[in-house]
Amino acid sequence: MFLADRWTDFEVLDVGDGMKLERWGRFILARPDPQVIWPKAQPALWTQADATYQRSGGGGQWDYTAQLPDRWQIRYRDLRFYVRPTGFKHTGLFPEQAANWDWMRARLAGRKDAKVLNLFAYTGGATLACVAAGAHVTHVDAAKGMTQWARENGALSGLPETGFRYIVEDAVRFVQREIRRGSQYDGILMDPPSYGRGPTGEVWKLEDELYHLVDLAARLLSDRPAFFLVNGYTTGFQPLVLRNIIDRAVTARLGGMSEADEIALPVTSGGVLPCGACARWQRMP
């Protein structure tokens, strides 16, 4: 598995009964996780939660037992992020992705002026990691609010503004236009949702669109690309499904090496928390 085990400001304290208990800096949050179908290991720990997300109908809300700031900072290596409880149970960061941030930084090491394309880029965790490695990143997300959050994370981390290009647009439409322009990138990553809408109402259904998007995006790779990465946080796909897609769209054209596995976080009370699947491709020397 790809394990994100280098955090100090974040920790999964315990999991069980459809919930996960996490420490985000100084604050402890309890959030639903439908894959956690076993009992809690340390039930007494859960009384320490500063806020708990309670599901109700098609949504939910946070129940607070402590005063939390509107947002606060956490750090991973040399990167800093703003986090806050949102109305959709998320906090603005997926900490398991740190395993991929480190992997991409390693692929970019020694590559001067590399260009990276980040699709469905959210609040920019991967964007920041690649800029910190010296790359220039085109950050594409259909949500204006998430893109602004990414800008703020970049400034918080002290990264140069010249390292970023922010685009608020539908991912498929942007890739199609970049192909017509003849643009090229040395690294491409994407973390598509299972369902969503673009800024002008475009409907995205993953099972209908994923292979098409990967195949299109692969045409943007440069002559000497460093990596191609596909995340599957909400997909429900097995890792080998993602690997088969990346092999047909990328490896068959360029050679190199692909791998796929579950991505996970360690749990302090014992075990690991599954957090989806990921497929990676890298160029071989």
Short mmCIF file of the C-alpha atoms (twelve columns), coordinates in Angstrom:
data_MODEL
# 
_entry.id   MODEL 
# 
loop_
_atom_site.group_PDB 
_atom_site.id 
_atom_site.type_symbol 
_atom_site.label_atom_id 
_atom_site.label_alt_id 
_atom_site.label_comp_id 
_atom_site.label_asym_id 
_atom_site.label_seq_id 
_atom_site.Cartn_x 
_atom_site.Cartn_y 
_atom_site.Cartn_z 
_atom_site.pdbx_PDB_model_num 
ATOM 1   C CA . MET A 1   0.000   0.000  0.000   1 
ATOM 2   C CA . PHE A 2   0.952   3.655  -0.328  1 
ATOM 3   C CA . LEU A 3   1.087   4.783  3.315   1 
ATOM 4   C CA . ALA A 4   1.157   8.451  4.367   1 
ATOM 5   C CA . ASP A 5   3.094   7.993  7.592   1 
ATOM 6   C CA . ARG A 6   5.259   11.135 7.825   1 
ATOM 7   C CA . TRP A 7   2.749   13.530 9.386   1 
ATOM 8   C CA . THR A 8   3.357   15.318 12.678  1 
ATOM 9   C CA . ASP A 9   0.470   17.866 12.619  1 
ATOM 10  C CA . PHE A 10  -2.130  15.261 11.643  1 
ATOM 11  C CA . GLU A 11  -3.005  11.898 13.197  1 
ATOM 12  C CA . VAL A 12  -5.772  9.312  12.959  1 
ATOM 13  C CA . LEU A 13  -6.261  8.522  16.629  1 
ATOM 14  C CA . ASP A 14  -8.879  5.780  16.354  1 
ATOM 15  C CA . VAL A 15  -11.486 4.388  13.970  1 
ATOM 16  C CA . GLY A 16  -14.635 2.341  14.423  1 
ATOM 17  C CA . ASP A 17  -18.401 2.115  14.071  1 
ATOM 18  C CA . GLY A 18  -18.426 4.060  10.816  1 
ATOM 19  C CA . MET A 19  -16.353 6.951  12.193  1 
ATOM 20  C CA . LYS A 20  -12.765 8.198  12.338  1 
ATOM 21  C CA . LEU A 21  -11.232 10.318 15.104  1 
ATOM 22  C CA . GLU A 22  -8.518  12.664 13.810  1 
ATOM 23  C CA . ARG A 23  -6.170  15.236 15.286  1 
ATOM 24  C CA . TRP A 24  -5.750  18.261 13.044  1 
ATOM 25  C CA . GLY A 25  -3.076  20.299 14.765  1 
ATOM 26  C CA . ARG A 26  -4.489  21.254 18.180  1 
ATOM 27  C CA . PHE A 27  -8.058  20.181 17.421  1 
ATOM 28  C CA . ILE A 28  -9.745  16.781 17.330  1 
ATOM 29  C CA . LEU A 29  -12.543 16.028 14.872  1 
ATOM 30  C CA . ALA A 30  -14.788 12.969 14.527  1 
ATOM 31  C CA . ARG A 31  -16.053 12.321 10.996  1 
ATOM 32  C CA . PRO A 32  -18.004 9.549  9.250   1 
ATOM 33  C CA . ASP A 33  -16.194 6.948  7.169   1 
ATOM 34  C CA . PRO A 34  -18.443 4.267  5.638   1 
ATOM 35  C CA . GLN A 35  -15.576 1.794  5.200   1 
ATOM 36  C CA . VAL A 36  -14.939 1.580  8.949   1 
ATOM 37  C CA . ILE A 37  -17.232 -1.336 9.806   1 
ATOM 38  C CA . TRP A 38  -15.390 -2.657 12.886  1 
ATOM 39  C CA . PRO A 39  -15.675 -1.501 16.539  1 
ATOM 40  C CA . LYS A 40  -13.673 1.342  18.047  1 
ATOM 41  C CA . ALA A 41  -10.428 0.242  19.683  1 
ATOM 42  C CA . GLN A 42  -10.385 3.001  22.326  1 
ATOM 43  C CA . PRO A 43  -13.924 4.335  22.926  1 
ATOM 44  C CA . ALA A 44  -12.786 6.615  25.767  1 
ATOM 45  C CA . LEU A 45  -10.692 8.670  23.319  1 
ATOM 46  C CA . TRP A 46  -13.787 9.883  21.518  1 
ATOM 47  C CA . THR A 47  -14.859 12.091 24.415  1 
ATOM 48  C CA . GLN A 48  -11.927 14.351 23.425  1 
ATOM 49  C CA . ALA A 49  -13.525 15.350 20.111  1 
ATOM 50  C CA . ASP A 50  -13.886 19.112 19.711  1 
ATOM 51  C CA . ALA A 51  -16.449 18.621 16.936  1 
ATOM 52  C CA . THR A 52  -18.382 15.666 15.496  1 
ATOM 53  C CA . TYR A 53  -20.022 15.527 12.087  1 
ATOM 54  C CA . GLN A 54  -23.519 14.075 12.371  1 
ATOM 55  C CA . ARG A 55  -25.235 12.784 9.250   1 
ATOM 56  C CA . SER A 56  -28.891 13.679 8.714   1 
ATOM 57  C CA . GLY A 57  -30.825 12.812 5.580   1 
ATOM 58  C CA . GLY A 58  -28.759 13.648 2.496   1 
ATOM 59  C CA . GLY A 59  -26.369 15.923 4.380   1 
ATOM 60  C CA . GLY A 60  -25.301 16.608 7.917   1 
ATOM 61  C CA . GLN A 61  -23.902 19.131 10.355  1 
ATOM 62  C CA . TRP A 62  -21.120 19.659 12.872  1 
ATOM 63  C CA . ASP A 63  -21.836 19.418 16.587  1 
ATOM 64  C CA . TYR A 64  -19.254 21.417 18.547  1 
ATOM 65  C CA . THR A 65  -18.126 20.715 22.088  1 
ATOM 66  C CA . ALA A 66  -15.373 23.361 21.989  1 
ATOM 67  C CA . GLN A 67  -14.794 26.772 20.427  1 
ATOM 68  C CA . LEU A 68  -12.928 26.336 17.152  1 
ATOM 69  C CA . PRO A 69  -11.455 29.128 15.043  1 
ATOM 70  C CA . ASP A 70  -12.889 29.770 11.586  1 
ATOM 71  C CA . ARG A 71  -9.763  28.088 10.233  1 
ATOM 72  C CA . TRP A 72  -6.314  27.092 11.420  1 
ATOM 73  C CA . GLN A 73  -2.966  25.953 10.021  1 
ATOM 74  C CA . ILE A 74  -1.263  22.594 9.831   1 
ATOM 75  C CA . ARG A 75  2.118   21.699 8.357   1 
ATOM 76  C CA . TYR A 76  3.507   18.846 6.299   1 
ATOM 77  C CA . ARG A 77  7.263   19.043 5.787   1 
ATOM 78  C CA . ASP A 78  7.836   22.541 4.345   1 
ATOM 79  C CA . LEU A 79  4.194   23.034 3.308   1 
ATOM 80  C CA . ARG A 80  1.452   24.800 5.237   1 
ATOM 81  C CA . PHE A 81  -2.300  24.508 4.790   1 
ATOM 82  C CA . TYR A 82  -5.442  26.143 6.103   1 
ATOM 83  C CA . VAL A 83  -8.050  23.651 7.340   1 
ATOM 84  C CA . ARG A 84  -11.586 24.098 8.665   1 
ATOM 85  C CA . PRO A 85  -14.708 21.965 9.084   1 
ATOM 86  C CA . THR A 86  -16.917 22.412 6.010   1 
ATOM 87  C CA . GLY A 87  -20.593 21.661 5.523   1 
ATOM 88  C CA . PHE A 88  -19.765 18.470 3.612   1 
ATOM 89  C CA . LYS A 89  -17.737 16.883 6.476   1 
ATOM 90  C CA . HIS A 90  -14.413 17.669 4.748   1 
ATOM 91  C CA . THR A 91  -11.670 19.927 6.110   1 
ATOM 92  C CA . GLY A 92  -10.076 21.153 2.854   1 
ATOM 93  C CA . LEU A 93  -7.266  18.604 2.861   1 
ATOM 94  C CA . PHE A 94  -6.873  14.880 2.207   1 
ATOM 95  C CA . PRO A 95  -3.853  13.960 4.374   1 
ATOM 96  C CA . GLU A 96  -3.411  10.493 2.860   1 
ATOM 97  C CA . GLN A 97  -2.309  12.241 -0.324  1 
ATOM 98  C CA . ALA A 98  0.974   13.132 1.368   1 
ATOM 99  C CA . ALA A 99  2.213   9.739  0.143   1 
ATOM 100 C CA . ASN A 100 1.704   10.961 -3.412  1 
ATOM 101 C CA . TRP A 101 3.135   14.413 -2.704  1 
ATOM 102 C CA . ASP A 102 6.401   12.810 -1.631  1 
ATOM 103 C CA . TRP A 103 6.410   10.471 -4.636  1 
ATOM 104 C CA . MET A 104 5.907   13.328 -7.096  1 
ATOM 105 C CA . ARG A 105 8.579   15.446 -5.456  1 
ATOM 106 C CA . ALA A 106 11.024  12.565 -5.844  1 
ATOM 107 C CA . ARG A 107 10.134  12.223 -9.546  1 
ATOM 108 C CA . LEU A 108 10.715  15.965 -10.057 1 
ATOM 109 C CA . ALA A 109 14.067  16.070 -8.252  1 
ATOM 110 C CA . GLY A 110 16.766  17.480 -10.476 1 
ATOM 111 C CA . ARG A 111 14.299  18.467 -13.215 1 
ATOM 112 C CA . LYS A 112 14.718  22.178 -13.790 1 
ATOM 113 C CA . ASP A 113 11.685  24.120 -15.048 1 
ATOM 114 C CA . ALA A 114 9.367   21.083 -15.122 1 
ATOM 115 C CA . LYS A 115 5.731   21.786 -15.985 1 
ATOM 116 C CA . VAL A 116 2.966   19.951 -14.122 1 
ATOM 117 C CA . LEU A 117 -0.790  19.798 -14.767 1 
ATOM 118 C CA . ASN A 118 -3.047  19.181 -11.752 1 
ATOM 119 C CA . LEU A 119 -6.663  18.376 -12.692 1 
ATOM 120 C CA . PHE A 120 -9.488  18.488 -10.111 1 
ATOM 121 C CA . ALA A 121 -6.861  20.203 -7.994  1 
ATOM 122 C CA . TYR A 122 -9.079  21.132 -4.999  1 
ATOM 123 C CA . THR A 123 -7.235  23.225 -2.380  1 
ATOM 124 C CA . GLY A 124 -3.832  22.513 -3.867  1 
ATOM 125 C CA . GLY A 125 -2.003  19.993 -1.701  1 
ATOM 126 C CA . ALA A 126 -0.356  18.330 -4.713  1 
ATOM 127 C CA . THR A 127 0.079   21.700 -6.407  1 
ATOM 128 C CA . LEU A 128 2.091   23.025 -3.468  1 
ATOM 129 C CA . ALA A 129 4.217   19.875 -3.297  1 
ATOM 130 C CA . CYS A 130 5.183   20.129 -6.960  1 
ATOM 131 C CA . VAL A 131 5.907   23.873 -6.782  1 
ATOM 132 C CA . ALA A 132 8.074   23.237 -3.714  1 
ATOM 133 C CA . ALA A 133 10.011  20.737 -5.851  1 
ATOM 134 C CA . GLY A 134 10.751  23.508 -8.359  1 
ATOM 135 C CA . ALA A 135 8.003   22.845 -10.909 1 
ATOM 136 C CA . HIS A 136 5.542   25.274 -12.483 1 
ATOM 137 C CA . VAL A 137 2.000   23.962 -11.896 1 
ATOM 138 C CA . THR A 138 -1.184  24.624 -13.845 1 
ATOM 139 C CA . HIS A 139 -3.894  24.135 -11.223 1 
ATOM 140 C CA . VAL A 140 -7.346  23.347 -12.689 1 
ATOM 141 C CA . ASP A 141 -10.554 23.085 -10.678 1 
ATOM 142 C CA . ALA A 142 -14.154 23.941 -11.540 1 
ATOM 143 C CA . ALA A 143 -14.857 25.406 -8.070  1 
ATOM 144 C CA . LYS A 144 -13.857 29.040 -7.667  1 
ATOM 145 C CA . GLY A 145 -13.920 28.822 -3.872  1 
ATOM 146 C CA . MET A 146 -11.559 25.841 -3.756  1 
ATOM 147 C CA . THR A 147 -9.189  27.586 -6.154  1 
ATOM 148 C CA . GLN A 148 -9.091  30.654 -3.907  1 
ATOM 149 C CA . TRP A 149 -8.339  28.359 -0.954  1 
ATOM 150 C CA . ALA A 150 -5.439  26.892 -2.956  1 
ATOM 151 C CA . ARG A 151 -4.090  30.400 -3.597  1 
ATOM 152 C CA . GLU A 152 -4.168  31.104 0.122   1 
ATOM 153 C CA . ASN A 153 -2.357  27.834 0.880   1 
ATOM 154 C CA . GLY A 154 0.341   28.740 -1.623  1 
ATOM 155 C CA . ALA A 155 0.862   32.139 -0.014  1 
ATOM 156 C CA . LEU A 156 0.838   30.579 3.458   1 
ATOM 157 C CA . SER A 157 3.614   28.194 2.396   1 
ATOM 158 C CA . GLY A 158 5.703   31.099 1.091   1 
ATOM 159 C CA . LEU A 159 5.911   29.660 -2.409  1 
ATOM 160 C CA . PRO A 160 6.564   31.985 -5.373  1 
ATOM 161 C CA . GLU A 161 3.480   33.207 -7.234  1 
ATOM 162 C CA . THR A 162 5.336   32.579 -10.482 1 
ATOM 163 C CA . GLY A 163 5.145   28.833 -9.748  1 
ATOM 164 C CA . PHE A 164 1.361   28.724 -10.158 1 
ATOM 165 C CA . ARG A 165 -1.232  29.158 -12.874 1 
ATOM 166 C CA . TYR A 166 -4.804  28.880 -11.578 1 
ATOM 167 C CA . ILE A 167 -7.620  27.918 -13.952 1 
ATOM 168 C CA . VAL A 168 -11.307 27.712 -12.954 1 
ATOM 169 C CA . GLU A 169 -12.745 25.441 -15.626 1 
ATOM 170 C CA . ASP A 170 -14.080 22.007 -16.500 1 
ATOM 171 C CA . ALA A 171 -11.123 19.600 -16.675 1 
ATOM 172 C CA . VAL A 172 -12.057 17.868 -19.929 1 
ATOM 173 C CA . ARG A 173 -12.693 21.145 -21.715 1 
ATOM 174 C CA . PHE A 174 -9.358  22.549 -20.520 1 
ATOM 175 C CA . VAL A 175 -7.423  19.457 -21.643 1 
ATOM 176 C CA . GLN A 176 -9.053  19.559 -25.075 1 
ATOM 177 C CA . ARG A 177 -8.044  23.191 -25.501 1 
ATOM 178 C CA . GLU A 178 -4.475  22.500 -24.349 1 
ATOM 179 C CA . ILE A 179 -4.192  19.736 -26.976 1 
ATOM 180 C CA . ARG A 180 -5.252  22.184 -29.688 1 
ATOM 181 C CA . ARG A 181 -2.660  24.667 -28.413 1 
ATOM 182 C CA . GLY A 182 0.100   22.071 -28.524 1 
ATOM 183 C CA . SER A 183 0.845   22.462 -24.806 1 
ATOM 184 C CA . GLN A 184 3.031   19.904 -23.051 1 
ATOM 185 C CA . TYR A 185 3.592   18.887 -19.443 1 
ATOM 186 C CA . ASP A 186 6.284   16.863 -17.682 1 
ATOM 187 C CA . GLY A 187 3.915   15.591 -15.018 1 
ATOM 188 C CA . ILE A 188 0.144   15.135 -14.918 1 
ATOM 189 C CA . LEU A 189 -2.063  14.167 -11.990 1 
ATOM 190 C CA . MET A 190 -5.798  14.016 -11.428 1 
ATOM 191 C CA . ASP A 191 -8.167  13.271 -8.553  1 
ATOM 192 C CA . PRO A 192 -11.593 13.139 -10.193 1 
ATOM 193 C CA . PRO A 193 -14.883 12.929 -8.268  1 
ATOM 194 C CA . SER A 194 -17.339 10.144 -8.939  1 
ATOM 195 C CA . TYR A 195 -19.963 12.721 -9.883  1 
ATOM 196 C CA . GLY A 196 -19.998 16.468 -10.254 1 
ATOM 197 C CA . ARG A 197 -20.839 19.528 -12.299 1 
ATOM 198 C CA . GLY A 198 -18.567 21.988 -14.034 1 
ATOM 199 C CA . PRO A 199 -18.780 25.798 -13.685 1 
ATOM 200 C CA . THR A 200 -21.384 26.042 -16.472 1 
ATOM 201 C CA . GLY A 201 -23.381 22.951 -15.522 1 
ATOM 202 C CA . GLU A 202 -21.358 20.225 -17.263 1 
ATOM 203 C CA . VAL A 203 -22.185 16.806 -15.772 1 
ATOM 204 C CA . TRP A 204 -19.288 14.510 -14.821 1 
ATOM 205 C CA . LYS A 205 -19.901 10.769 -14.270 1 
ATOM 206 C CA . LEU A 206 -16.674 8.972  -13.556 1 
ATOM 207 C CA . GLU A 207 -17.455 5.599  -15.091 1 
ATOM 208 C CA . ASP A 208 -18.326 7.323  -18.372 1 
ATOM 209 C CA . GLU A 209 -15.466 9.806  -18.470 1 
ATOM 210 C CA . LEU A 210 -12.338 8.553  -16.707 1 
ATOM 211 C CA . TYR A 211 -10.659 6.562  -19.471 1 
ATOM 212 C CA . HIS A 212 -11.459 9.265  -22.015 1 
ATOM 213 C CA . LEU A 213 -9.918  11.953 -19.802 1 
ATOM 214 C CA . VAL A 214 -6.778  9.929  -19.011 1 
ATOM 215 C CA . ASP A 215 -6.336  9.145  -22.697 1 
ATOM 216 C CA . LEU A 216 -6.746  12.816 -23.646 1 
ATOM 217 C CA . ALA A 217 -4.442  14.066 -20.890 1 
ATOM 218 C CA . ALA A 218 -1.721  11.583 -21.884 1 
ATOM 219 C CA . ARG A 219 -1.433  13.424 -25.197 1 
ATOM 220 C CA . LEU A 220 -0.150  16.431 -23.267 1 
ATOM 221 C CA . LEU A 221 2.903   14.619 -21.898 1 
ATOM 222 C CA . SER A 222 6.259   15.947 -23.027 1 
ATOM 223 C CA . ASP A 223 8.970   13.938 -24.767 1 
ATOM 224 C CA . ARG A 224 10.624  13.184 -21.412 1 
ATOM 225 C CA . PRO A 225 7.787   13.101 -18.852 1 
ATOM 226 C CA . ALA A 226 8.405   12.450 -15.177 1 
ATOM 227 C CA . PHE A 227 5.083   11.016 -14.011 1 
ATOM 228 C CA . PHE A 228 1.366   10.465 -14.523 1 
ATOM 229 C CA . LEU A 229 -0.866  9.843  -11.511 1 
ATOM 230 C CA . VAL A 230 -4.567  8.991  -11.127 1 
ATOM 231 C CA . ASN A 231 -6.262  9.046  -7.723  1 
ATOM 232 C CA . GLY A 232 -9.483  7.230  -6.972  1 
ATOM 233 C CA . TYR A 233 -10.669 8.536  -3.602  1 
ATOM 234 C CA . THR A 234 -14.384 8.371  -4.387  1 
ATOM 235 C CA . THR A 235 -14.367 5.966  -7.300  1 
ATOM 236 C CA . GLY A 236 -14.915 2.601  -5.673  1 
ATOM 237 C CA . PHE A 237 -12.621 1.159  -8.340  1 
ATOM 238 C CA . GLN A 238 -10.036 -1.483 -7.495  1 
ATOM 239 C CA . PRO A 239 -6.410  -0.321 -7.905  1 
ATOM 240 C CA . LEU A 240 -5.971  -2.619 -10.911 1 
ATOM 241 C CA . VAL A 241 -8.802  -0.837 -12.726 1 
ATOM 242 C CA . LEU A 242 -6.860  2.412  -12.482 1 
ATOM 243 C CA . ARG A 243 -3.635  0.658  -13.474 1 
ATOM 244 C CA . ASN A 244 -5.261  -0.885 -16.544 1 
ATOM 245 C CA . ILE A 245 -6.439  2.563  -17.615 1 
ATOM 246 C CA . ILE A 246 -3.021  4.158  -17.132 1 
ATOM 247 C CA . ASP A 247 -1.265  1.255  -18.890 1 
ATOM 248 C CA . ARG A 248 -3.453  1.577  -21.969 1 
ATOM 249 C CA . ALA A 249 -3.293  5.349  -22.131 1 
ATOM 250 C CA . VAL A 250 0.321   5.960  -21.058 1 
ATOM 251 C CA . THR A 251 2.535   2.873  -20.693 1 
ATOM 252 C CA . ALA A 252 1.524   1.455  -24.086 1 
ATOM 253 C CA . ARG A 253 2.669   4.694  -25.732 1 
ATOM 254 C CA . LEU A 254 5.727   5.610  -23.700 1 
ATOM 255 C CA . GLY A 255 6.967   2.502  -21.922 1 
ATOM 256 C CA . GLY A 256 8.075   3.202  -18.376 1 
ATOM 257 C CA . MET A 257 6.725   1.581  -15.213 1 
ATOM 258 C CA . SER A 258 3.271   1.623  -13.628 1 
ATOM 259 C CA . GLU A 259 2.079   0.579  -10.188 1 
ATOM 260 C CA . ALA A 260 -1.225  0.667  -8.352  1 
ATOM 261 C CA . ASP A 261 -2.314  0.064  -4.788  1 
ATOM 262 C CA . GLU A 262 -4.533  1.233  -1.986  1 
ATOM 263 C CA . ILE A 263 -3.594  4.491  -0.311  1 
ATOM 264 C CA . ALA A 264 -3.862  4.594  3.473   1 
ATOM 265 C CA . LEU A 265 -3.160  6.334  6.764   1 
ATOM 266 C CA . PRO A 266 -1.754  4.715  9.914   1 
ATOM 267 C CA . VAL A 267 -4.078  4.593  12.920  1 
ATOM 268 C CA . THR A 268 -2.474  5.295  16.288  1 
ATOM 269 C CA . SER A 269 -4.701  2.816  18.121  1 
ATOM 270 C CA . GLY A 270 -3.668  0.120  15.636  1 
ATOM 271 C CA . GLY A 271 -3.997  -0.821 11.991  1 
ATOM 272 C CA . VAL A 272 -4.431  1.372  8.933   1 
ATOM 273 C CA . LEU A 273 -7.324  3.352  7.451   1 
ATOM 274 C CA . PRO A 274 -8.055  2.677  3.754   1 
ATOM 275 C CA . CYS A 275 -8.449  5.906  1.778   1 
ATOM 276 C CA . GLY A 276 -9.076  4.846  -1.810  1 
ATOM 277 C CA . ALA A 277 -6.883  3.700  -4.656  1 
ATOM 278 C CA . CYS A 278 -4.123  5.197  -6.766  1 
ATOM 279 C CA . ALA A 279 -2.264  4.348  -9.970  1 
ATOM 280 C CA . ARG A 280 1.135   5.839  -10.802 1 
ATOM 281 C CA . TRP A 281 3.279   5.846  -13.916 1 
ATOM 282 C CA . GLN A 282 6.893   6.976  -14.118 1 
ATOM 283 C CA . ARG A 283 9.473   7.196  -16.848 1 
ATOM 284 C CA . MET A 284 12.390  4.853  -16.441 1 
ATOM 285 C CA . PRO A 285 16.007  6.112  -16.845 1 
# 
